[in-house]
Amino acid sequence: MFDSLKEELRAAKNKDPAARSNFEILCCYPGVWAIILHRWNHWLWTHNLPFWGRFFSQISRFLTGIEIHPGAQIGKRVFIDHGMGIVIGETTIVGDDVLIYQGVVLGGTSLSKGKRHPTVEDAVVIGSGAKVLGNITLGNSSKIGAGAVVLNDVPPGATAVGVPSRVIYEEQKTVEDLNHDFSDPVASAIDLLLERQVELEKQINILNQKLDIEKTGIIRDSEIEEVFKEVDE
């Protein structure tokens, strides 16, 4: 029991640069409280005391703002940073060394009694406000961008961003690379299209101006040449 507590405190200290001491973590980190209380609630759930597991999980929710179903399987050295608003469903499986930020939902999309929540493998980073829904798998060392809605599997070492999420392949990294603010590739493409539209509208205006000059015939040739130069640029 004490070895498990030491691991939780060490994980918090390693993954949060603001943590200064084990005493501070134990007294001031609701994410750590939620994991510690869940260990007890999960024990009750798996030892034929499901009511008490649910009952104490609701007390934990009241104290921490983090709702973890007692049936969820949580690995070692999992750290919940800040944590307010996190929901982890009954059949969720979370591996070791996972980092979860506030507002994350590991939820289900089915009313069936079977496996209906995500499987999060080792060393995954899940950014603030991300929603991971359904019986899907987040591969080892994958990262989920802030605010992403993930409905499909994410391969190991990849990054998922956007709504709905799209996978960006990148070099596999460890959980120490904490950046989870990624640009949406679709949004980037739309921005490029809008920039191109502005350029095309400018060129059309210049061509219209050129046609007006040719119709009136009252502008000197040098001025027409200036318009052509603008079109070429």
Secondary structure in CASP SS format (residue, H / E / C, confidence):
PFRMAT SS
TARGET T0000
AUTHOR 0000-0000-0000
METHOD secondary structure of the structure
MODEL  1
M C 1.00
F H 1.00
D H 1.00
S H 1.00
L H 1.00
K H 1.00
E H 1.00
E H 1.00
L H 1.00
R H 1.00
A H 1.00
A H 1.00
K H 1.00
N H 1.00
K H 1.00
D C 1.00
P C 1.00
A C 1.00
A C 1.00
R C 1.00
S C 1.00
N H 1.00
F H 1.00
E H 1.00
I H 1.00
L H 1.00
C H 1.00
C H 1.00
Y C 1.00
P H 1.00
G H 1.00
V H 1.00
W H 1.00
A H 1.00
I H 1.00
I H 1.00
L H 1.00
H H 1.00
R H 1.00
W H 1.00
N H 1.00
H H 1.00
W H 1.00
L H 1.00
W H 1.00
T H 1.00
H C 1.00
N C 1.00
L C 1.00
P H 1.00
F H 1.00
W H 1.00
G H 1.00
R H 1.00
F H 1.00
F H 1.00
S H 1.00
Q H 1.00
I H 1.00
S H 1.00
R H 1.00
F H 1.00
L H 1.00
T H 1.00
G C 1.00
I C 1.00
E E 1.00
I E 1.00
H C 1.00
P C 1.00
G C 1.00
A C 1.00
Q E 1.00
I E 1.00
G C 1.00
K C 1.00
R C 1.00
V C 1.00
F E 1.00
I E 1.00
D C 1.00
H C 1.00
G C 1.00
M C 1.00
G C 1.00
I C 1.00
V E 1.00
I E 1.00
G C 1.00
E C 1.00
T C 1.00
T C 1.00
I E 1.00
V E 1.00
G C 1.00
D C 1.00
D C 1.00
V C 1.00
L E 1.00
I E 1.00
Y C 1.00
Q C 1.00
G C 1.00
V C 1.00
V E 1.00
L E 1.00
G E 1.00
G C 1.00
T C 1.00
S C 1.00
L C 1.00
S C 1.00
K C 1.00
G C 1.00
K C 1.00
R C 1.00
H C 1.00
P C 1.00
T E 1.00
V E 1.00
E C 1.00
D C 1.00
A C 1.00
V C 1.00
V E 1.00
I E 1.00
G C 1.00
S C 1.00
G C 1.00
A C 1.00
K E 1.00
V E 1.00
L E 1.00
G C 1.00
N C 1.00
I C 1.00
T E 1.00
L E 1.00
G C 1.00
N C 1.00
S C 1.00
S C 1.00
K E 1.00
I E 1.00
G C 1.00
A C 1.00
G C 1.00
A C 1.00
V E 1.00
V E 1.00
L C 1.00
N C 1.00
D C 1.00
V E 1.00
P C 1.00
P C 1.00
G C 1.00
A C 1.00
T E 1.00
A E 1.00
V E 1.00
G C 1.00
V C 1.00
P C 1.00
S C 1.00
R E 1.00
V E 1.00
I E 1.00
Y C 1.00
E C 1.00
E C 1.00
Q C 1.00
K C 1.00
T C 1.00
V C 1.00
E C 1.00
D C 1.00
L C 1.00
N C 1.00
H C 1.00
D C 1.00
F C 1.00
S C 1.00
D C 1.00
P H 1.00
V H 1.00
A H 1.00
S H 1.00
A H 1.00
I H 1.00
D H 1.00
L H 1.00
L H 1.00
L H 1.00
E H 1.00
R H 1.00
Q H 1.00
V H 1.00
E H 1.00
L H 1.00
E H 1.00
K H 1.00
Q H 1.00
I H 1.00
N H 1.00
I H 1.00
L H 1.00
N H 1.00
Q H 1.00
K H 1.00
L H 1.00
D H 1.00
I H 1.00
E H 1.00
K H 1.00
T H 1.00
G C 1.00
I C 1.00
I C 1.00
R C 1.00
D H 1.00
S H 1.00
E H 1.00
I H 1.00
E H 1.00
E H 1.00
V H 1.00
F H 1.00
K H 1.00
E H 1.00
V H 1.00
D H 1.00
E C 1.00
END
